[in-house]
């Protein structure tokens, strides 16, 4: 009986923590996107395709360009 009590307490506390995290995950706003960032900052940065880095292309001799 003495060995079961710590296991029960540990399992109940882990279950409670998982339940709390599950409840908190439901409060994360999923639909708010750029409009929230616009309210926080007047300057919103948008990347264009030319702003992205060039991919590393393999050459035939094992080196990369």
CHARMM internal coordinates of N, CA and C (Angstrom, degrees):
IC EDIT
DIST 1 N 1 CA 1.4553
DIST 1 CA 1 C 1.5213
ANGL 1 N 1 CA 1 C 111.25
DIST 1 C 2 N 1.3315
ANGL 1 CA 1 C 2 N 116.03
DIHE 1 N 1 CA 1 C 2 N -33.39
DIST 2 N 2 CA 1.4571
ANGL 1 C 2 N 2 CA 118.52
DIHE 1 CA 1 C 2 N 2 CA -178.26
DIST 2 CA 2 C 1.5238
ANGL 2 N 2 CA 2 C 111.74
DIHE 1 C 2 N 2 CA 2 C -68.89
DIST 2 C 3 N 1.3234
ANGL 2 CA 2 C 3 N 117.67
DIHE 2 N 2 CA 2 C 3 N -29.20
DIST 3 N 3 CA 1.4610
ANGL 2 C 3 N 3 CA 119.86
DIHE 2 CA 2 C 3 N 3 CA -179.51
DIST 3 CA 3 C 1.5275
ANGL 3 N 3 CA 3 C 111.40
DIHE 2 C 3 N 3 CA 3 C -78.65
DIST 3 C 4 N 1.3141
ANGL 3 CA 3 C 4 N 117.57
DIHE 3 N 3 CA 3 C 4 N -25.54
DIST 4 N 4 CA 1.4609
ANGL 3 C 4 N 4 CA 120.20
DIHE 3 CA 3 C 4 N 4 CA -177.56
DIST 4 CA 4 C 1.5194
ANGL 4 N 4 CA 4 C 112.50
DIHE 3 C 4 N 4 CA 4 C -77.39
DIST 4 C 5 N 1.3094
ANGL 4 CA 4 C 5 N 117.55
DIHE 4 N 4 CA 4 C 5 N -30.60
DIST 5 N 5 CA 1.4601
ANGL 4 C 5 N 5 CA 120.38
DIHE 4 CA 4 C 5 N 5 CA -175.43
DIST 5 CA 5 C 1.5343
ANGL 5 N 5 CA 5 C 111.76
DIHE 4 C 5 N 5 CA 5 C -62.06
DIST 5 C 6 N 1.3372
ANGL 5 CA 5 C 6 N 120.56
DIHE 5 N 5 CA 5 C 6 N -47.44
DIST 6 N 6 CA 1.4732
ANGL 5 C 6 N 6 CA 118.63
DIHE 5 CA 5 C 6 N 6 CA 177.07
DIST 6 CA 6 C 1.5314
ANGL 6 N 6 CA 6 C 112.71
DIHE 5 C 6 N 6 CA 6 C -63.80
DIST 6 C 7 N 1.3277
ANGL 6 CA 6 C 7 N 117.09
DIHE 6 N 6 CA 6 C 7 N -34.53
DIST 7 N 7 CA 1.4652
ANGL 6 C 7 N 7 CA 119.39
DIHE 6 CA 6 C 7 N 7 CA 178.26
DIST 7 CA 7 C 1.5210
ANGL 7 N 7 CA 7 C 111.52
DIHE 6 C 7 N 7 CA 7 C -66.65
DIST 7 C 8 N 1.3210
ANGL 7 CA 7 C 8 N 116.44
DIHE 7 N 7 CA 7 C 8 N -39.42
DIST 8 N 8 CA 1.4666
ANGL 7 C 8 N 8 CA 120.14
DIHE 7 CA 7 C 8 N 8 CA 178.42
DIST 8 CA 8 C 1.5188
ANGL 8 N 8 CA 8 C 110.14
DIHE 7 C 8 N 8 CA 8 C -66.03
DIST 8 C 9 N 1.3232
ANGL 8 CA 8 C 9 N 116.95
DIHE 8 N 8 CA 8 C 9 N -44.03
DIST 9 N 9 CA 1.4669
ANGL 8 C 9 N 9 CA 120.74
DIHE 8 CA 8 C 9 N 9 CA 179.40
DIST 9 CA 9 C 1.5254
ANGL 9 N 9 CA 9 C 110.25
DIHE 8 C 9 N 9 CA 9 C -63.19
DIST 9 C 10 N 1.3238
ANGL 9 CA 9 C 10 N 117.05
DIHE 9 N 9 CA 9 C 10 N -43.61
DIST 10 N 10 CA 1.4604
ANGL 9 C 10 N 10 CA 121.03
DIHE 9 CA 9 C 10 N 10 CA 179.82
DIST 10 CA 10 C 1.5245
ANGL 10 N 10 CA 10 C 111.38
DIHE 9 C 10 N 10 CA 10 C -64.57
DIST 10 C 11 N 1.3128
ANGL 10 CA 10 C 11 N 117.25
DIHE 10 N 10 CA 10 C 11 N -44.06
DIST 11 N 11 CA 1.4627
ANGL 10 C 11 N 11 CA 119.52
DIHE 10 CA 10 C 11 N 11 CA -178.93
DIST 11 CA 11 C 1.5263
ANGL 11 N 11 CA 11 C 111.37
DIHE 10 C 11 N 11 CA 11 C -68.11
DIST 11 C 12 N 1.3255
ANGL 11 CA 11 C 12 N 117.63
DIHE 11 N 11 CA 11 C 12 N -37.22
DIST 12 N 12 CA 1.4655
ANGL 11 C 12 N 12 CA 119.77
DIHE 11 CA 11 C 12 N 12 CA 177.33
DIST 12 CA 12 C 1.5270
ANGL 12 N 12 CA 12 C 111.61
DIHE 11 C 12 N 12 CA 12 C -67.18
DIST 12 C 13 N 1.3236
ANGL 12 CA 12 C 13 N 117.24
DIHE 12 N 12 CA 12 C 13 N -39.37
DIST 13 N 13 CA 1.4633
ANGL 12 C 13 N 13 CA 119.28
DIHE 12 CA 12 C 13 N 13 CA 179.36
DIST 13 CA 13 C 1.5263
ANGL 13 N 13 CA 13 C 110.89
DIHE 12 C 13 N 13 CA 13 C -69.13
DIST 13 C 14 N 1.3330
ANGL 13 CA 13 C 14 N 117.98
DIHE 13 N 13 CA 13 C 14 N -38.30
DIST 14 N 14 CA 1.4635
ANGL 13 C 14 N 14 CA 119.89
DIHE 13 CA 13 C 14 N 14 CA 176.43
DIST 14 CA 14 C 1.5251
ANGL 14 N 14 CA 14 C 111.18
DIHE 13 C 14 N 14 CA 14 C -66.60
DIST 14 C 15 N 1.3143
ANGL 14 CA 14 C 15 N 116.69
DIHE 14 N 14 CA 14 C 15 N -40.31
DIST 15 N 15 CA 1.4576
ANGL 14 C 15 N 15 CA 120.17
DIHE 14 CA 14 C 15 N 15 CA 176.91
DIST 15 CA 15 C 1.5186
ANGL 15 N 15 CA 15 C 111.93
DIHE 14 C 15 N 15 CA 15 C -63.94
DIST 15 C 16 N 1.3176
ANGL 15 CA 15 C 16 N 116.48
DIHE 15 N 15 CA 15 C 16 N -40.74
DIST 16 N 16 CA 1.4644
ANGL 15 C 16 N 16 CA 119.92
DIHE 15 CA 15 C 16 N 16 CA 177.10
DIST 16 CA 16 C 1.5123
ANGL 16 N 16 CA 16 C 112.15
DIHE 15 C 16 N 16 CA 16 C -64.69
DIST 16 C 17 N 1.3363
ANGL 16 CA 16 C 17 N 116.59
DIHE 16 N 16 CA 16 C 17 N -39.94
DIST 17 N 17 CA 1.4647
ANGL 16 C 17 N 17 CA 119.99
DIHE 16 CA 16 C 17 N 17 CA 178.32
DIST 17 CA 17 C 1.5248
ANGL 17 N 17 CA 17 C 110.62
DIHE 16 C 17 N 17 CA 17 C -65.02
DIST 17 C 18 N 1.3271
ANGL 17 CA 17 C 18 N 117.40
DIHE 17 N 17 CA 17 C 18 N -41.24
DIST 18 N 18 CA 1.4658
ANGL 17 C 18 N 18 CA 120.01
DIHE 17 CA 17 C 18 N 18 CA 177.97
DIST 18 CA 18 C 1.5223
ANGL 18 N 18 CA 18 C 111.58
DIHE 17 C 18 N 18 CA 18 C -65.44
DIST 18 C 19 N 1.3139
ANGL 18 CA 18 C 19 N 116.62
DIHE 18 N 18 CA 18 C 19 N -38.70
DIST 19 N 19 CA 1.4585
ANGL 18 C 19 N 19 CA 120.27
DIHE 18 CA 18 C 19 N 19 CA 177.54
DIST 19 CA 19 C 1.5252
ANGL 19 N 19 CA 19 C 110.86
DIHE 18 C 19 N 19 CA 19 C -64.51
DIST 19 C 20 N 1.3254
ANGL 19 CA 19 C 20 N 116.66
DIHE 19 N 19 CA 19 C 20 N -43.02
DIST 20 N 20 CA 1.4619
ANGL 19 C 20 N 20 CA 120.67
DIHE 19 CA 19 C 20 N 20 CA 178.92
DIST 20 CA 20 C 1.5229
ANGL 20 N 20 CA 20 C 110.98
DIHE 19 C 20 N 20 CA 20 C -63.80
DIST 20 C 21 N 1.3241
ANGL 20 CA 20 C 21 N 117.56
DIHE 20 N 20 CA 20 C 21 N -43.03
DIST 21 N 21 CA 1.4620
ANGL 20 C 21 N 21 CA 120.06
DIHE 20 CA 20 C 21 N 21 CA 178.38
DIST 21 CA 21 C 1.5240
ANGL 21 N 21 CA 21 C 111.29
DIHE 20 C 21 N 21 CA 21 C -65.19
DIST 21 C 22 N 1.3110
ANGL 21 CA 21 C 22 N 116.77
DIHE 21 N 21 CA 21 C 22 N -37.10
DIST 22 N 22 CA 1.4580
ANGL 21 C 22 N 22 CA 119.89
DIHE 21 CA 21 C 22 N 22 CA 176.74
DIST 22 CA 22 C 1.5132
ANGL 22 N 22 CA 22 C 112.39
DIHE 21 C 22 N 22 CA 22 C -64.58
DIST 22 C 23 N 1.3210
ANGL 22 CA 22 C 23 N 116.55
DIHE 22 N 22 CA 22 C 23 N -39.23
DIST 23 N 23 CA 1.4649
ANGL 22 C 23 N 23 CA 119.84
DIHE 22 CA 22 C 23 N 23 CA 177.36
DIST 23 CA 23 C 1.5164
ANGL 23 N 23 CA 23 C 111.43
DIHE 22 C 23 N 23 CA 23 C -68.28
DIST 23 C 24 N 1.3328
ANGL 23 CA 23 C 24 N 116.79
DIHE 23 N 23 CA 23 C 24 N -40.52
DIST 24 N 24 CA 1.4596
ANGL 23 C 24 N 24 CA 119.77
DIHE 23 CA 23 C 24 N 24 CA 179.47
DIST 24 CA 24 C 1.5209
ANGL 24 N 24 CA 24 C 111.64
DIHE 23 C 24 N 24 CA 24 C -67.94
DIST 24 C 25 N 1.3115
ANGL 24 CA 24 C 25 N 117.99
DIHE 24 N 24 CA 24 C 25 N -31.37
DIST 25 N 25 CA 1.4647
ANGL 24 C 25 N 25 CA 120.60
DIHE 24 CA 24 C 25 N 25 CA 179.20
DIST 25 CA 25 C 1.5222
ANGL 25 N 25 CA 25 C 111.13
DIHE 24 C 25 N 25 CA 25 C -66.28
DIST 25 C 26 N 1.3090
ANGL 25 CA 25 C 26 N 117.81
DIHE 25 N 25 CA 25 C 26 N -25.21
DIST 26 N 26 CA 1.4528
ANGL 25 C 26 N 26 CA 120.52
DIHE 25 CA 25 C 26 N 26 CA 177.90
DIST 26 CA 26 C 1.5087
ANGL 26 N 26 CA 26 C 113.39
DIHE 25 C 26 N 26 CA 26 C -72.02
DIST 26 C 27 N 1.3204
ANGL 26 CA 26 C 27 N 118.04
DIHE 26 N 26 CA 26 C 27 N -17.20
DIST 27 N 27 CA 1.4559
ANGL 26 C 27 N 27 CA 121.52
DIHE 26 CA 26 C 27 N 27 CA -178.50
DIST 27 CA 27 C 1.5181
ANGL 27 N 27 CA 27 C 112.92
DIHE 26 C 27 N 27 CA 27 C -93.93
DIST 27 C 28 N 1.3228
ANGL 27 CA 27 C 28 N 118.29
DIHE 27 N 27 CA 27 C 28 N 2.43
DIST 28 N 28 CA 1.4619
ANGL 27 C 28 N 28 CA 121.15
DIHE 27 CA 27 C 28 N 28 CA 178.57
DIST 28 CA 28 C 1.5208
ANGL 28 N 28 CA 28 C 107.93
DIHE 27 C 28 N 28 CA 28 C -76.17
DIST 28 C 29 N 1.3423
ANGL 28 CA 28 C 29 N 118.05
DIHE 28 N 28 CA 28 C 29 N 124.26
DIST 29 N 29 CA 1.4636
ANGL 28 C 29 N 29 CA 119.20
DIHE 28 CA 28 C 29 N 29 CA 179.73
DIST 29 CA 29 C 1.5258
ANGL 29 N 29 CA 29 C 110.67
DIHE 28 C 29 N 29 CA 29 C -68.27
DIST 29 C 30 N 1.3211
ANGL 29 CA 29 C 30 N 116.85
DIHE 29 N 29 CA 29 C 30 N 122.15
DIST 30 N 30 CA 1.4585
ANGL 29 C 30 N 30 CA 121.27
DIHE 29 CA 29 C 30 N 30 CA -177.80
DIST 30 CA 30 C 1.5277
ANGL 30 N 30 CA 30 C 112.05
DIHE 29 C 30 N 30 CA 30 C -96.25
DIST 30 C 31 N 1.3097
ANGL 30 CA 30 C 31 N 118.21
DIHE 30 N 30 CA 30 C 31 N -27.44
DIST 31 N 31 CA 1.4629
ANGL 30 C 31 N 31 CA 120.18
DIHE 30 CA 30 C 31 N 31 CA -172.52
DIST 31 CA 31 C 1.5202
ANGL 31 N 31 CA 31 C 113.07
DIHE 30 C 31 N 31 CA 31 C -93.44
DIST 31 C 32 N 1.3147
ANGL 31 CA 31 C 32 N 118.44
DIHE 31 N 31 CA 31 C 32 N -15.21
DIST 32 N 32 CA 1.4580
ANGL 31 C 32 N 32 CA 119.92
DIHE 31 CA 31 C 32 N 32 CA -177.33
DIST 32 CA 32 C 1.5165
ANGL 32 N 32 CA 32 C 109.47
DIHE 31 C 32 N 32 CA 32 C -81.98
DIST 32 C 33 N 1.2987
ANGL 32 CA 32 C 33 N 116.46
DIHE 32 N 32 CA 32 C 33 N 127.37
DIST 33 N 33 CA 1.4552
ANGL 32 C 33 N 33 CA 120.77
DIHE 32 CA 32 C 33 N 33 CA -177.29
DIST 33 CA 33 C 1.5149
ANGL 33 N 33 CA 33 C 111.64
DIHE 32 C 33 N 33 CA 33 C -129.71
DIST 33 C 34 N 1.3319
ANGL 33 CA 33 C 34 N 117.39
DIHE 33 N 33 CA 33 C 34 N -113.97
DIST 34 N 34 CA 1.4716
ANGL 33 C 34 N 34 CA 120.42
DIHE 33 CA 33 C 34 N 34 CA -175.89
DIST 34 CA 34 C 1.5222
ANGL 34 N 34 CA 34 C 113.78
DIHE 33 C 34 N 34 CA 34 C -63.20
DIST 34 C 35 N 1.3366
ANGL 34 CA 34 C 35 N 117.87
DIHE 34 N 34 CA 34 C 35 N -27.43
DIST 35 N 35 CA 1.4694
ANGL 34 C 35 N 35 CA 118.25
DIHE 34 CA 34 C 35 N 35 CA -178.69
DIST 35 CA 35 C 1.5230
ANGL 35 N 35 CA 35 C 111.61
DIHE 34 C 35 N 35 CA 35 C -65.83
DIST 35 C 36 N 1.3189
ANGL 35 CA 35 C 36 N 117.89
DIHE 35 N 35 CA 35 C 36 N -30.49
DIST 36 N 36 CA 1.4645
ANGL 35 C 36 N 36 CA 120.28
DIHE 35 CA 35 C 36 N 36 CA 176.64
DIST 36 CA 36 C 1.5188
ANGL 36 N 36 CA 36 C 109.57
DIHE 35 C 36 N 36 CA 36 C -69.85
DIST 36 C 37 N 1.3281
ANGL 36 CA 36 C 37 N 116.38
DIHE 36 N 36 CA 36 C 37 N -40.14
DIST 37 N 37 CA 1.4638
ANGL 36 C 37 N 37 CA 119.32
DIHE 36 CA 36 C 37 N 37 CA 178.68
DIST 37 CA 37 C 1.5201
ANGL 37 N 37 CA 37 C 110.66
DIHE 36 C 37 N 37 CA 37 C -67.30
DIST 37 C 38 N 1.3290
ANGL 37 CA 37 C 38 N 117.60
DIHE 37 N 37 CA 37 C 38 N -33.69
DIST 38 N 38 CA 1.4648
ANGL 37 C 38 N 38 CA 119.67
DIHE 37 CA 37 C 38 N 38 CA 178.21
DIST 38 CA 38 C 1.5245
ANGL 38 N 38 CA 38 C 110.93
DIHE 37 C 38 N 38 CA 38 C -67.27
DIST 38 C 39 N 1.3315
ANGL 38 CA 38 C 39 N 116.18
DIHE 38 N 38 CA 38 C 39 N -36.52
DIST 39 N 39 CA 1.4647
ANGL 38 C 39 N 39 CA 118.42
DIHE 38 CA 38 C 39 N 39 CA 178.00
DIST 39 CA 39 C 1.5209
ANGL 39 N 39 CA 39 C 110.82
DIHE 38 C 39 N 39 CA 39 C -69.07
DIST 39 C 40 N 1.3157
ANGL 39 CA 39 C 40 N 117.37
DIHE 39 N 39 CA 39 C 40 N -33.44
DIST 40 N 40 CA 1.4591
ANGL 39 C 40 N 40 CA 120.59
DIHE 39 CA 39 C 40 N 40 CA -179.16
DIST 40 CA 40 C 1.5180
ANGL 40 N 40 CA 40 C 111.22
DIHE 39 C 40 N 40 CA 40 C -77.58
DIST 40 C 41 N 1.3185
ANGL 40 CA 40 C 41 N 118.20
DIHE 40 N 40 CA 40 C 41 N -34.13
DIST 41 N 41 CA 1.4554
ANGL 40 C 41 N 41 CA 122.26
DIHE 40 CA 40 C 41 N 41 CA -177.61
DIST 41 CA 41 C 1.5206
ANGL 41 N 41 CA 41 C 108.18
DIHE 40 C 41 N 41 CA 41 C -142.33
DIST 41 C 42 N 1.3163
ANGL 41 CA 41 C 42 N 116.14
DIHE 41 N 41 CA 41 C 42 N 136.92
DIST 42 N 42 CA 1.4586
ANGL 41 C 42 N 42 CA 120.15
DIHE 41 CA 41 C 42 N 42 CA 179.72
DIST 42 CA 42 C 1.5245
ANGL 42 N 42 CA 42 C 111.26
DIHE 41 C 42 N 42 CA 42 C -73.33
DIST 42 C 43 N 1.3246
ANGL 42 CA 42 C 43 N 116.92
DIHE 42 N 42 CA 42 C 43 N -22.63
DIST 43 N 43 CA 1.4665
ANGL 42 C 43 N 43 CA 121.32
DIHE 42 CA 42 C 43 N 43 CA -177.53
DIST 43 CA 43 C 1.5230
ANGL 43 N 43 CA 43 C 109.33
DIHE 42 C 43 N 43 CA 43 C -103.86
DIST 43 C 44 N 1.3305
ANGL 43 CA 43 C 44 N 115.96
DIHE 43 N 43 CA 43 C 44 N 109.35
DIST 44 N 44 CA 1.4630
ANGL 43 C 44 N 44 CA 121.38
DIHE 43 CA 43 C 44 N 44 CA 178.71
DIST 44 CA 44 C 1.5195
ANGL 44 N 44 CA 44 C 107.89
DIHE 43 C 44 N 44 CA 44 C -105.31
DIST 44 C 45 N 1.3177
ANGL 44 CA 44 C 45 N 116.07
DIHE 44 N 44 CA 44 C 45 N 126.08
DIST 45 N 45 CA 1.4599
ANGL 44 C 45 N 45 CA 121.22
DIHE 44 CA 44 C 45 N 45 CA -178.54
DIST 45 CA 45 C 1.5182
ANGL 45 N 45 CA 45 C 108.75
DIHE 44 C 45 N 45 CA 45 C -91.16
DIST 45 C 46 N 1.3170
ANGL 45 CA 45 C 46 N 116.14
DIHE 45 N 45 CA 45 C 46 N 128.04
DIST 46 N 46 CA 1.4609
ANGL 45 C 46 N 46 CA 121.94
DIHE 45 CA 45 C 46 N 46 CA 175.07
DIST 46 CA 46 C 1.5203
ANGL 46 N 46 CA 46 C 108.16
DIHE 45 C 46 N 46 CA 46 C -120.73
DIST 46 C 47 N 1.3217
ANGL 46 CA 46 C 47 N 116.08
DIHE 46 N 46 CA 46 C 47 N 129.95
DIST 47 N 47 CA 1.4552
ANGL 46 C 47 N 47 CA 120.19
DIHE 46 CA 46 C 47 N 47 CA 179.15
DIST 47 CA 47 C 1.5204
ANGL 47 N 47 CA 47 C 110.02
DIHE 46 C 47 N 47 CA 47 C -86.86
DIST 47 C 48 N 1.3193
ANGL 47 CA 47 C 48 N 114.67
DIHE 47 N 47 CA 47 C 48 N 135.48
DIST 48 N 48 CA 1.4539
ANGL 47 C 48 N 48 CA 121.20
DIHE 47 CA 47 C 48 N 48 CA 174.72
DIST 48 CA 48 C 1.5219
ANGL 48 N 48 CA 48 C 108.22
DIHE 47 C 48 N 48 CA 48 C -98.65
DIST 48 C 49 N 1.3258
ANGL 48 CA 48 C 49 N 118.67
DIHE 48 N 48 CA 48 C 49 N 164.27
DIST 49 N 49 CA 1.4776
ANGL 48 C 49 N 49 CA 119.75
DIHE 48 CA 48 C 49 N 49 CA 180.00
DIST 49 CA 49 C 1.5199
ANGL 49 N 49 CA 49 C 113.15
DIHE 48 C 49 N 49 CA 49 C -58.39
DIST 49 C 50 N 1.3299
ANGL 49 CA 49 C 50 N 117.72
DIHE 49 N 49 CA 49 C 50 N -32.76
DIST 50 N 50 CA 1.4695
ANGL 49 C 50 N 50 CA 119.47
DIHE 49 CA 49 C 50 N 50 CA 179.78
DIST 50 CA 50 C 1.5301
ANGL 50 N 50 CA 50 C 112.36
DIHE 49 C 50 N 50 CA 50 C -73.95
DIST 50 C 51 N 1.3315
ANGL 50 CA 50 C 51 N 117.90
DIHE 50 N 50 CA 50 C 51 N -13.74
DIST 51 N 51 CA 1.4637
ANGL 50 C 51 N 51 CA 121.23
DIHE 50 CA 50 C 51 N 51 CA 176.88
DIST 51 CA 51 C 1.5246
ANGL 51 N 51 CA 51 C 112.41
DIHE 50 C 51 N 51 CA 51 C -81.05
DIST 51 C 52 N 1.3214
ANGL 51 CA 51 C 52 N 117.45
DIHE 51 N 51 CA 51 C 52 N -16.96
DIST 52 N 52 CA 1.4590
ANGL 51 C 52 N 52 CA 121.04
DIHE 51 CA 51 C 52 N 52 CA -177.37
DIST 52 CA 52 C 1.5238
ANGL 52 N 52 CA 52 C 110.28
DIHE 51 C 52 N 52 CA 52 C -76.33
DIST 52 C 53 N 1.3254
ANGL 52 CA 52 C 53 N 118.12
DIHE 52 N 52 CA 52 C 53 N 149.88
DIST 53 N 53 CA 1.4635
ANGL 52 C 53 N 53 CA 120.02
DIHE 52 CA 52 C 53 N 53 CA -179.20
DIST 53 CA 53 C 1.5249
ANGL 53 N 53 CA 53 C 111.57
DIHE 52 C 53 N 53 CA 53 C -70.62
DIST 53 C 54 N 1.3132
ANGL 53 CA 53 C 54 N 114.23
DIHE 53 N 53 CA 53 C 54 N 155.37
DIST 54 N 54 CA 1.4659
ANGL 53 C 54 N 54 CA 120.00
DIHE 53 CA 53 C 54 N 54 CA 177.25
DIST 54 CA 54 C 1.5239
ANGL 54 N 54 CA 54 C 109.23
DIHE 53 C 54 N 54 CA 54 C -71.49
DIST 54 C 55 N 1.3222
ANGL 54 CA 54 C 55 N 118.09
DIHE 54 N 54 CA 54 C 55 N 140.92
DIST 55 N 55 CA 1.4688
ANGL 54 C 55 N 55 CA 119.40
DIHE 54 CA 54 C 55 N 55 CA 177.98
DIST 55 CA 55 C 1.5259
ANGL 55 N 55 CA 55 C 111.15
DIHE 54 C 55 N 55 CA 55 C -70.53
DIST 55 C 56 N 1.3291
ANGL 55 CA 55 C 56 N 115.76
DIHE 55 N 55 CA 55 C 56 N 152.64
DIST 56 N 56 CA 1.4573
ANGL 55 C 56 N 56 CA 121.42
DIHE 55 CA 55 C 56 N 56 CA 177.09
DIST 56 CA 56 C 1.5224
ANGL 56 N 56 CA 56 C 107.31
DIHE 55 C 56 N 56 CA 56 C -83.87
DIST 56 C 57 N 1.3131
ANGL 56 CA 56 C 57 N 115.94
DIHE 56 N 56 CA 56 C 57 N 116.87
DIST 57 N 57 CA 1.4583
ANGL 56 C 57 N 57 CA 120.95
DIHE 56 CA 56 C 57 N 57 CA -176.67
DIST 57 CA 57 C 1.5194
ANGL 57 N 57 CA 57 C 109.99
DIHE 56 C 57 N 57 CA 57 C -99.93
DIST 57 C 58 N 1.3302
ANGL 57 CA 57 C 58 N 117.99
DIHE 57 N 57 CA 57 C 58 N 129.29
DIST 58 N 58 CA 1.4667
ANGL 57 C 58 N 58 CA 119.28
DIHE 57 CA 57 C 58 N 58 CA 177.40
DIST 58 CA 58 C 1.5241
ANGL 58 N 58 CA 58 C 110.48
DIHE 57 C 58 N 58 CA 58 C -76.18
DIST 58 C 59 N 1.3260
ANGL 58 CA 58 C 59 N 115.69
DIHE 58 N 58 CA 58 C 59 N 139.96
DIST 59 N 59 CA 1.4589
ANGL 58 C 59 N 59 CA 121.38
DIHE 58 CA 58 C 59 N 59 CA 174.31
DIST 59 CA 59 C 1.5219
ANGL 59 N 59 CA 59 C 108.75
DIHE 58 C 59 N 59 CA 59 C -94.55
DIST 59 C 60 N 1.3058
ANGL 59 CA 59 C 60 N 117.01
DIHE 59 N 59 CA 59 C 60 N 167.01
DIST 60 N 60 CA 1.4567
ANGL 59 C 60 N 60 CA 120.47
DIHE 59 CA 59 C 60 N 60 CA -176.22
DIST 60 CA 60 C 1.5148
ANGL 60 N 60 CA 60 C 114.28
DIHE 59 C 60 N 60 CA 60 C -68.59
DIST 60 C 61 N 1.3537
ANGL 60 CA 60 C 61 N 118.25
DIHE 60 N 60 CA 60 C 61 N -21.92
DIST 61 N 61 CA 1.4667
ANGL 60 C 61 N 61 CA 120.14
DIHE 60 CA 60 C 61 N 61 CA -175.53
DIST 61 CA 61 C 1.5292
ANGL 61 N 61 CA 61 C 112.95
DIHE 60 C 61 N 61 CA 61 C -94.92
DIST 61 C 62 N 1.3034
ANGL 61 CA 61 C 62 N 118.25
DIHE 61 N 61 CA 61 C 62 N 14.53
DIST 62 N 62 CA 1.4594
ANGL 61 C 62 N 62 CA 121.01
DIHE 61 CA 61 C 62 N 62 CA 176.95
DIST 62 CA 62 C 1.5179
ANGL 62 N 62 CA 62 C 114.41
DIHE 61 C 62 N 62 CA 62 C 93.28
DIST 62 C 63 N 1.3270
ANGL 62 CA 62 C 63 N 118.39
DIHE 62 N 62 CA 62 C 63 N -7.61
DIST 63 N 63 CA 1.4633
ANGL 62 C 63 N 63 CA 120.78
DIHE 62 CA 62 C 63 N 63 CA 177.48
DIST 63 CA 63 C 1.5229
ANGL 63 N 63 CA 63 C 108.82
DIHE 62 C 63 N 63 CA 63 C -92.36
DIST 63 C 64 N 1.3117
ANGL 63 CA 63 C 64 N 114.30
DIHE 63 N 63 CA 63 C 64 N 167.31
DIST 64 N 64 CA 1.4636
ANGL 63 C 64 N 64 CA 119.18
DIHE 63 CA 63 C 64 N 64 CA 179.40
DIST 64 CA 64 C 1.5175
ANGL 64 N 64 CA 64 C 109.38
DIHE 63 C 64 N 64 CA 64 C -119.04
DIST 64 C 65 N 1.3033
ANGL 64 CA 64 C 65 N 116.15
DIHE 64 N 64 CA 64 C 65 N 146.02
DIST 65 N 65 CA 1.4552
ANGL 64 C 65 N 65 CA 122.48
DIHE 64 CA 64 C 65 N 65 CA 179.55
DIST 65 CA 65 C 1.5102
ANGL 65 N 65 CA 65 C 109.60
DIHE 64 C 65 N 65 CA 65 C -100.19
END
COOR INIT
IC SEED 1 N 1 CA 1 C
IC BUILD
